Amino acid sequence: MIRTGLMAAVLATTGGAAFAQGGGDTWQFRCPTAGTTVEQSTGAALRYRAAGTPGICNVGGQQRLLGYWSMREGFQEAGGARLAAAFAQGVDLGRAAPVSFEYFGPNRYAISSHYQETWSAAPGGAVTTPAGTFDTVKVMRAFQVVGVTFSYTQTVWFDRATNAPIQARVEHLNPVQAPTLVNWVATDVARQQASAAR
């Protein structure tokens, strides 16, 4: 896959005080309670084991940004720490500046490619899935390979009460998708009681 195992190097960072708070509607990400499970309509499940560093959760033994994006993807070295910190410190959803960064890494043919990503957050409103109706925040990730038509926009909606992802949508202009670039909705969200989690 073009997104797997990229050796990333930061080229540029823009956006100034990205995700700055300013008194608006603020969302501060915390990992779902250990034991929380999100059943996806794809047949897969996200099983939360423990909180990691701020903005990063332990999901089934793997570290994931916001409990969703694999830390093995190319964005991690280029912008992962900055994204995790920004979401954990709090996002002013009314005036959030996007976080943008660029990096180089090998594509699936082991040829160096130039990548650009921009991440942003906004109120997601009420979202209804088979698991129920949730008050949400949506996180949008725009990815592109510079100079070619391999690009996508991925939006993931998070339940504000549990911070569990409950829906994902992808719009892409590329013929090959990475494993996480699929549309799905939560069919069930089972939340472990905080007192039972260890």
DRENPA-3360 file (N, C-alpha, C; in nm, 2 decimals, always signed):
BEGIN
1 = MIRTGLMA = +0.08/-0.12/+0.00/+0.00/+0.00/+0.00/+0.09/+0.12/+0.00 ~ +0.04/+0.23/-0.06/+0.12/+0.35/-0.07/+0.13/+0.42/+0.06 ~ +0.04/+0.39/+0.16/+0.04/+0.47/+0.28/+0.11/+0.39/+0.39 ~ +0.15/+0.27/+0.37/+0.20/+0.18/+0.48/+0.35/+0.20/+0.49 ~ +0.41/+0.21/+0.60/+0.55/+0.21/+0.63/+0.63/+0.32/+0.56 ~ +0.57/+0.44/+0.55/+0.64/+0.55/+0.49/+0.74/+0.60/+0.58 ~ +0.86/+0.63/+0.53/+0.97/+0.70/+0.60/+0.95/+0.85/+0.59 ~ +0.90/+0.91/+0.69/+0.85/+1.05/+0.68/+0.96/+1.15/+0.72;
9 = AVLATTGG = +0.96/+1.26/+0.65/+1.05/+1.37/+0.69/+0.97/+1.50/+0.67 ~ +0.97/+1.58/+0.78/+0.89/+1.71/+0.77/+0.96/+1.80/+0.67 ~ +0.87/+1.86/+0.59/+0.92/+1.97/+0.50/+0.88/+2.10/+0.54 ~ +0.75/+2.12/+0.57/+0.69/+2.25/+0.61/+0.58/+2.23/+0.70 ~ +0.55/+2.33/+0.78/+0.44/+2.33/+0.87/+0.37/+2.47/+0.86 ~ +0.24/+2.47/+0.84/+0.17/+2.59/+0.83/+0.05/+2.59/+0.93 ~ -0.02/+2.70/+0.94/-0.14/+2.70/+1.02/-0.13/+2.78/+1.14 ~ -0.01/+2.83/+1.18/+0.00/+2.91/+1.30/-0.04/+2.84/+1.42;
17 = AAFAQGGG = -0.13/+2.91/+1.50/-0.18/+2.86/+1.62/-0.29/+2.76/+1.59 ~ -0.26/+2.65/+1.53/-0.36/+2.56/+1.49/-0.44/+2.50/+1.61 ~ -0.57/+2.48/+1.59/-0.66/+2.43/+1.69/-0.66/+2.51/+1.82 ~ -0.63/+2.64/+1.81/-0.62/+2.72/+1.92/-0.76/+2.74/+1.99 ~ -0.76/+2.75/+2.12/-0.89/+2.78/+2.19/-0.92/+2.92/+2.19 ~ -1.04/+2.96/+2.19/-1.07/+3.10/+2.19/-1.21/+3.13/+2.25 ~ -1.26/+3.04/+2.33/-1.39/+3.06/+2.40/-1.51/+3.01/+2.32 ~ -1.49/+2.94/+2.21/-1.60/+2.89/+2.14/-1.64/+2.75/+2.19;
25 = DTWQFRCP = -1.70/+2.67/+2.11/-1.73/+2.53/+2.14/-1.61/+2.45/+2.14 ~ -1.56/+2.41/+2.25/-1.43/+2.34/+2.26/-1.45/+2.19/+2.28 ~ -1.37/+2.11/+2.20/-1.37/+1.96/+2.22/-1.23/+1.92/+2.25 ~ -1.22/+1.85/+2.37/-1.09/+1.80/+2.41/-1.09/+1.65/+2.41 ~ -1.00/+1.59/+2.33/-1.01/+1.45/+2.31/-0.94/+1.37/+2.43 ~ -1.02/+1.28/+2.48/-0.96/+1.18/+2.57/-1.00/+1.04/+2.52 ~ -0.92/+0.94/+2.54/-0.94/+0.81/+2.49/-1.07/+0.75/+2.55 ~ -1.15/+0.67/+2.48/-1.26/+0.60/+2.54/-1.22/+0.52/+2.65;
33 = TAGTTVEQ = -1.31/+0.50/+2.75/-1.28/+0.41/+2.86/-1.24/+0.27/+2.82 ~ -1.14/+0.22/+2.89/-1.09/+0.09/+2.86/-1.21/-0.01/+2.86 ~ -1.22/-0.10/+2.76/-1.33/-0.19/+2.75/-1.43/-0.15/+2.65 ~ -1.43/-0.02/+2.61/-1.52/+0.03/+2.51/-1.50/-0.04/+2.38 ~ -1.60/-0.09/+2.31/-1.59/-0.15/+2.18/-1.68/-0.09/+2.08 ~ -1.63/-0.06/+1.96/-1.71/-0.01/+1.85/-1.72/-0.11/+1.74 ~ -1.84/-0.17/+1.72/-1.86/-0.26/+1.61/-1.89/-0.18/+1.48 ~ -1.81/-0.21/+1.38/-1.82/-0.14/+1.25/-1.91/-0.22/+1.15;
41 = STGAALRY = -1.97/-0.15/+1.06/-2.05/-0.22/+0.96/-1.97/-0.29/+0.86 ~ -1.84/-0.27/+0.86/-1.75/-0.35/+0.78/-1.72/-0.49/+0.83 ~ -1.77/-0.51/+0.96/-1.74/-0.64/+1.03/-1.62/-0.63/+1.12 ~ -1.55/-0.53/+1.12/-1.43/-0.51/+1.21/-1.48/-0.45/+1.34 ~ -1.39/-0.44/+1.44/-1.42/-0.38/+1.56/-1.30/-0.31/+1.62 ~ -1.33/-0.20/+1.69/-1.22/-0.13/+1.76/-1.24/-0.16/+1.91 ~ -1.14/-0.21/+1.97/-1.15/-0.25/+2.11/-1.05/-0.17/+2.19 ~ -1.10/-0.08/+2.28/-1.01/+0.01/+2.35/-0.96/-0.06/+2.48;
49 = RAAGTPGI = -0.82/-0.06/+2.49/-0.76/-0.12/+2.61/-0.72/-0.03/+2.72 ~ -0.66/+0.09/+2.68/-0.61/+0.18/+2.78/-0.57/+0.31/+2.71 ~ -0.57/+0.42/+2.79/-0.52/+0.54/+2.73/-0.37/+0.54/+2.72 ~ -0.32/+0.60/+2.62/-0.17/+0.61/+2.60/-0.13/+0.75/+2.64 ~ -0.04/+0.81/+2.56/+0.00/+0.95/+2.58/-0.12/+1.03/+2.53 ~ -0.13/+1.16/+2.57/-0.25/+1.24/+2.53/-0.27/+1.24/+2.38 ~ -0.40/+1.21/+2.34/-0.43/+1.20/+2.20/-0.41/+1.07/+2.13 ~ -0.35/+0.98/+2.20/-0.31/+0.85/+2.14/-0.37/+0.74/+2.23;
57 = CNVGGQQR = -0.44/+0.64/+2.18/-0.51/+0.54/+2.25/-0.45/+0.40/+2.22 ~ -0.46/+0.31/+2.31/-0.42/+0.17/+2.29/-0.55/+0.09/+2.24 ~ -0.55/+0.05/+2.12/-0.66/-0.01/+2.06/-0.62/-0.15/+2.02 ~ -0.67/-0.25/+2.09/-0.63/-0.39/+2.06/-0.48/-0.42/+2.06 ~ -0.40/-0.35/+2.13/-0.26/-0.37/+2.14/-0.18/-0.28/+2.04 ~ -0.25/-0.19/+1.97/-0.19/-0.10/+1.87/-0.21/+0.04/+1.91 ~ -0.11/+0.13/+1.90/-0.13/+0.27/+1.93/-0.19/+0.34/+1.81 ~ -0.30/+0.42/+1.84/-0.37/+0.49/+1.73/-0.40/+0.63/+1.77;
65 = LLGYWSMR = -0.37/+0.72/+1.68/-0.41/+0.86/+1.69/-0.56/+0.88/+1.71 ~ -0.61/+0.94/+1.81/-0.75/+0.96/+1.84/-0.82/+0.82/+1.85 ~ -0.75/+0.72/+1.87/-0.81/+0.59/+1.88/-0.86/+0.53/+1.75 ~ -0.81/+0.60/+1.64/-0.85/+0.55/+1.50/-0.74/+0.53/+1.40 ~ -0.66/+0.63/+1.38/-0.55/+0.63/+1.28/-0.43/+0.56/+1.33 ~ -0.38/+0.46/+1.25/-0.26/+0.38/+1.29/-0.14/+0.47/+1.29 ~ -0.06/+0.46/+1.40/+0.06/+0.53/+1.42/+0.17/+0.48/+1.32 ~ +0.14/+0.38/+1.24/+0.24/+0.33/+1.15/+0.23/+0.40/+1.01;
73 = EGFQEAGG = +0.13/+0.49/+1.00/+0.12/+0.56/+0.87/+0.22/+0.67/+0.86 ~ +0.24/+0.72/+0.74/+0.35/+0.82/+0.71/+0.33/+0.95/+0.79 ~ +0.21/+0.99/+0.82/+0.18/+1.12/+0.88/+0.25/+1.12/+1.02 ~ +0.27/+1.00/+1.08/+0.31/+1.00/+1.22/+0.44/+1.08/+1.25 ~ +0.54/+1.05/+1.17/+0.67/+1.13/+1.19/+0.66/+1.27/+1.15 ~ +0.58/+1.30/+1.05/+0.57/+1.44/+1.00/+0.48/+1.53/+1.09 ~ +0.37/+1.47/+1.14/+0.28/+1.56/+1.21/+0.20/+1.49/+1.32 ~ +0.23/+1.36/+1.35/+0.15/+1.29/+1.45/+0.16/+1.34/+1.59;
81 = ARLAAAFA = +0.27/+1.38/+1.63/+0.29/+1.43/+1.77/+0.22/+1.57/+1.78 ~ +0.23/+1.65/+1.68/+0.16/+1.78/+1.68/+0.01/+1.76/+1.68 ~ -0.04/+1.67/+1.60/-0.19/+1.65/+1.60/-0.24/+1.59/+1.73 ~ -0.17/+1.50/+1.79/-0.21/+1.44/+1.91/-0.21/+1.54/+2.02 ~ -0.11/+1.63/+2.03/-0.11/+1.73/+2.13/-0.22/+1.83/+2.11 ~ -0.24/+1.87/+1.98/-0.35/+1.97/+1.95/-0.48/+1.92/+1.99 ~ -0.52/+1.80/+1.96/-0.65/+1.75/+2.00/-0.66/+1.73/+2.15 ~ -0.56/+1.68/+2.21/-0.56/+1.66/+2.36/-0.57/+1.79/+2.44;
89 = QGVDLGRA = -0.51/+1.90/+2.38/-0.52/+2.03/+2.45/-0.65/+2.10/+2.43 ~ -0.72/+2.06/+2.33/-0.86/+2.12/+2.31/-0.86/+2.19/+2.17 ~ -0.97/+2.17/+2.10/-0.99/+2.23/+1.97/-1.11/+2.33/+1.98 ~ -1.09/+2.45/+1.95/-1.20/+2.55/+1.94/-1.27/+2.52/+1.81 ~ -1.38/+2.46/+1.81/-1.45/+2.41/+1.69/-1.50/+2.53/+1.60 ~ -1.52/+2.64/+1.66/-1.57/+2.76/+1.59/-1.46/+2.83/+1.52 ~ -1.34/+2.83/+1.57/-1.23/+2.90/+1.51/-1.10/+2.82/+1.49 ~ -1.11/+2.69/+1.47/-1.00/+2.60/+1.46/-0.92/+2.63/+1.33;
97 = APVSFEYF = -0.79/+2.65/+1.34/-0.71/+2.66/+1.22/-0.66/+2.52/+1.18 ~ -0.66/+2.48/+1.06/-0.62/+2.35/+1.02/-0.47/+2.33/+1.05 ~ -0.43/+2.20/+1.07/-0.29/+2.17/+1.08/-0.25/+2.11/+0.95 ~ -0.14/+2.17/+0.89/-0.09/+2.12/+0.76/+0.05/+2.08/+0.77 ~ +0.09/+1.98/+0.70/+0.24/+1.94/+0.69/+0.26/+1.87/+0.57 ~ +0.39/+1.86/+0.53/+0.44/+1.79/+0.41/+0.55/+1.70/+0.45 ~ +0.57/+1.59/+0.37/+0.68/+1.50/+0.40/+0.71/+1.41/+0.27 ~ +0.82/+1.35/+0.27/+0.86/+1.26/+0.17/+0.86/+1.11/+0.22;
105 = GPNRYAIS = +0.83/+1.02/+0.13/+0.84/+0.88/+0.17/+0.82/+0.79/+0.05 ~ +0.86/+0.66/+0.06/+0.85/+0.58/-0.06/+0.71/+0.54/-0.08 ~ +0.67/+0.53/-0.21/+0.54/+0.48/-0.24/+0.54/+0.33/-0.25 ~ +0.44/+0.27/-0.30/+0.44/+0.12/-0.30/+0.53/+0.06/-0.40 ~ +0.59/+0.14/-0.49/+0.70/+0.10/-0.58/+0.84/+0.13/-0.53 ~ +0.85/+0.18/-0.41/+0.97/+0.22/-0.34/+1.04/+0.34/-0.41 ~ +0.95/+0.42/-0.47/+1.00/+0.55/-0.53/+0.96/+0.66/-0.44 ~ +1.05/+0.75/-0.41/+1.02/+0.86/-0.32/+0.91/+0.95/-0.37;
113 = SHYQETWS = +0.81/+0.98/-0.29/+0.70/+1.06/-0.33/+0.69/+1.18/-0.23 ~ +0.62/+1.28/-0.27/+0.60/+1.40/-0.19/+0.45/+1.40/-0.15 ~ +0.43/+1.41/-0.02/+0.29/+1.41/+0.04/+0.26/+1.53/+0.11 ~ +0.13/+1.57/+0.10/+0.08/+1.68/+0.18/-0.05/+1.64/+0.25 ~ -0.06/+1.68/+0.38/-0.18/+1.65/+0.45/-0.23/+1.78/+0.53 ~ -0.36/+1.79/+0.54/-0.42/+1.90/+0.62/-0.53/+1.83/+0.70 ~ -0.53/+1.86/+0.83/-0.63/+1.80/+0.93/-0.70/+1.92/+0.99 ~ -0.83/+1.90/+1.01/-0.92/+2.00/+1.07/-1.03/+1.94/+1.15;
121 = AAPGGAVT = -1.10/+2.02/+1.23/-1.21/+1.96/+1.31/-1.32/+2.07/+1.31 ~ -1.44/+2.02/+1.32/-1.56/+2.10/+1.32/-1.68/+2.03/+1.39 ~ -1.78/+2.10/+1.44/-1.90/+2.03/+1.49/-1.95/+1.94/+1.39 ~ -1.99/+1.82/+1.43/-2.05/+1.72/+1.34/-2.20/+1.71/+1.35 ~ -2.26/+1.77/+1.45/-2.40/+1.76/+1.47/-2.45/+1.62/+1.51 ~ -2.58/+1.60/+1.50/-2.64/+1.47/+1.54/-2.62/+1.37/+1.42 ~ -2.56/+1.26/+1.46/-2.54/+1.15/+1.36/-2.61/+1.03/+1.40 ~ -2.70/+0.97/+1.32/-2.77/+0.85/+1.35/-2.71/+0.73/+1.28;
129 = TPAGTFDT = -2.67/+0.63/+1.35/-2.62/+0.50/+1.29/-2.71/+0.39/+1.36 ~ -2.69/+0.26/+1.31/-2.76/+0.15/+1.38/-2.73/+0.14/+1.53 ~ -2.62/+0.20/+1.57/-2.58/+0.20/+1.72/-2.66/+0.30/+1.80 ~ -2.72/+0.40/+1.73/-2.79/+0.51/+1.80/-2.77/+0.64/+1.74 ~ -2.81/+0.74/+1.81/-2.79/+0.88/+1.76/-2.69/+0.95/+1.86 ~ -2.59/+1.01/+1.80/-2.48/+1.07/+1.87/-2.46/+1.22/+1.84 ~ -2.42/+1.29/+1.94/-2.38/+1.43/+1.92/-2.23/+1.42/+1.89 ~ -2.19/+1.48/+1.78/-2.05/+1.45/+1.73/-1.97/+1.57/+1.70;
137 = VKVMRAFQ = -1.84/+1.53/+1.69/-1.74/+1.62/+1.63/-1.68/+1.55/+1.51 ~ -1.65/+1.62/+1.40/-1.60/+1.55/+1.29/-1.45/+1.60/+1.26 ~ -1.37/+1.50/+1.24/-1.23/+1.53/+1.21/-1.21/+1.50/+1.06 ~ -1.15/+1.60/+0.98/-1.14/+1.58/+0.84/-0.99/+1.58/+0.81 ~ -0.95/+1.48/+0.73/-0.81/+1.46/+0.68/-0.81/+1.47/+0.53 ~ -0.73/+1.57/+0.48/-0.72/+1.58/+0.33/-0.57/+1.54/+0.30 ~ -0.56/+1.43/+0.22/-0.43/+1.38/+0.18/-0.41/+1.39/+0.03 ~ -0.29/+1.42/-0.01/-0.26/+1.41/-0.16/-0.11/+1.38/-0.18;
145 = VVGVTFSY = -0.09/+1.31/-0.29/+0.05/+1.29/-0.34/+0.07/+1.40/-0.44 ~ +0.17/+1.49/-0.42/+0.20/+1.60/-0.50/+0.23/+1.55/-0.64 ~ +0.17/+1.61/-0.74/+0.20/+1.59/-0.88/+0.12/+1.47/-0.95 ~ +0.04/+1.40/-0.87/-0.04/+1.30/-0.93/-0.19/+1.31/-0.87 ~ -0.28/+1.23/-0.92/-0.42/+1.23/-0.88/-0.45/+1.14/-0.76 ~ -0.35/+1.10/-0.69/-0.38/+1.02/-0.57/-0.41/+1.11/-0.46 ~ -0.53/+1.13/-0.43/-0.57/+1.21/-0.32/-0.71/+1.16/-0.26 ~ -0.73/+1.20/-0.13/-0.86/+1.17/-0.07/-0.89/+1.26/+0.04;
153 = TQTVWFDR = -1.01/+1.27/+0.08/-1.06/+1.34/+0.20/-1.13/+1.23/+0.28 ~ -1.09/+1.22/+0.40/-1.14/+1.12/+0.50/-1.20/+1.20/+0.61 ~ -1.33/+1.17/+0.64/-1.40/+1.24/+0.76/-1.44/+1.13/+0.85 ~ -1.41/+1.15/+0.98/-1.45/+1.05/+1.09/-1.52/+1.13/+1.19 ~ -1.64/+1.08/+1.23/-1.72/+1.15/+1.33/-1.70/+1.08/+1.46 ~ -1.68/+1.15/+1.57/-1.66/+1.10/+1.70/-1.77/+1.14/+1.79 ~ -1.82/+1.05/+1.87/-1.92/+1.07/+1.97/-1.86/+1.16/+2.08 ~ -1.92/+1.27/+2.11/-1.87/+1.36/+2.21/-1.87/+1.30/+2.35;
161 = ATNAPIQA = -1.97/+1.21/+2.38/-1.98/+1.16/+2.52/-1.87/+1.06/+2.55 ~ -1.83/+0.98/+2.45/-1.74/+0.87/+2.47/-1.60/+0.89/+2.40 ~ -1.60/+0.98/+2.30/-1.49/+1.00/+2.21/-1.46/+0.88/+2.12 ~ -1.56/+0.79/+2.11/-1.55/+0.67/+2.02/-1.58/+0.72/+1.88 ~ -1.51/+0.67/+1.77/-1.55/+0.70/+1.64/-1.68/+0.62/+1.60 ~ -1.77/+0.69/+1.54/-1.90/+0.62/+1.51/-1.94/+0.62/+1.36 ~ -1.86/+0.69/+1.28/-1.88/+0.68/+1.13/-1.76/+0.74/+1.06 ~ -1.74/+0.69/+0.94/-1.63/+0.74/+0.85/-1.68/+0.74/+0.71;
169 = RVEHLNPV = -1.64/+0.85/+0.64/-1.67/+0.86/+0.50/-1.54/+0.91/+0.43 ~ -1.52/+0.85/+0.31/-1.40/+0.88/+0.23/-1.44/+0.92/+0.09 ~ -1.39/+1.03/+0.04/-1.40/+1.07/-0.10/-1.26/+1.07/-0.16 ~ -1.24/+0.99/-0.26/-1.11/+0.98/-0.31/-1.10/+0.98/-0.47 ~ -0.99/+1.02/-0.51/-0.96/+1.03/-0.66/-0.85/+0.93/-0.70 ~ -0.83/+0.83/-0.61/-0.73/+0.74/-0.64/-0.79/+0.60/-0.66 ~ -0.73/+0.52/-0.75/-0.78/+0.38/-0.78/-0.75/+0.28/-0.67 ~ -0.66/+0.30/-0.58/-0.62/+0.21/-0.48/-0.65/+0.27/-0.34;
177 = QAPTLVNW = -0.72/+0.20/-0.26/-0.74/+0.25/-0.12/-0.66/+0.19/-0.02 ~ -0.62/+0.26/+0.08/-0.55/+0.20/+0.20/-0.66/+0.13/+0.28 ~ -0.61/+0.04/+0.37/-0.71/-0.04/+0.45/-0.81/+0.04/+0.53 ~ -0.77/+0.16/+0.58/-0.86/+0.23/+0.66/-0.95/+0.33/+0.58 ~ -0.93/+0.33/+0.45/-1.00/+0.43/+0.37/-1.13/+0.36/+0.32 ~ -1.22/+0.33/+0.41/-1.35/+0.27/+0.38/-1.46/+0.35/+0.45 ~ -1.58/+0.34/+0.39/-1.69/+0.40/+0.46/-1.76/+0.30/+0.55 ~ -1.80/+0.34/+0.67/-1.86/+0.25/+0.77/-1.94/+0.34/+0.86;
185 = VATDVARQ = -2.03/+0.27/+0.94/-2.10/+0.33/+1.05/-2.09/+0.23/+1.16 ~ -2.11/+0.28/+1.28/-2.11/+0.20/+1.40/-2.24/+0.12/+1.41 ~ -2.23/-0.01/+1.42/-2.35/-0.09/+1.44/-2.38/-0.11/+1.59 ~ -2.28/-0.09/+1.68/-2.29/-0.10/+1.82/-2.18/-0.04/+1.89 ~ -2.20/+0.03/+2.00/-2.10/+0.09/+2.08/-2.13/+0.04/+2.22 ~ -2.04/-0.05/+2.27/-2.05/-0.10/+2.41/-1.95/-0.03/+2.50 ~ -2.00/+0.04/+2.60/-1.92/+0.12/+2.68/-1.90/+0.05/+2.82 ~ -1.77/+0.02/+2.85/-1.74/-0.04/+2.98/-1.76/+0.06/+3.09;
193 = QASAAR = -1.81/+0.02/+3.20/-1.82/+0.11/+3.32/-1.69/+0.15/+3.37 ~ -1.67/+0.27/+3.40/-1.53/+0.32/+3.44/-1.48/+0.25/+3.57 ~ -1.57/+0.21/+3.66/-1.52/+0.14/+3.78/-1.47/+0.00/+3.75 ~ -1.51/-0.06/+3.64/-1.47/-0.19/+3.60/-1.35/-0.20/+3.52 ~ -1.31/-0.08/+3.47/-1.18/-0.07/+3.39/-1.06/-0.07/+3.48 ~ -0.96/-0.14/+3.43/-0.83/-0.14/+3.51/-0.72/-0.10/+3.42;
% end
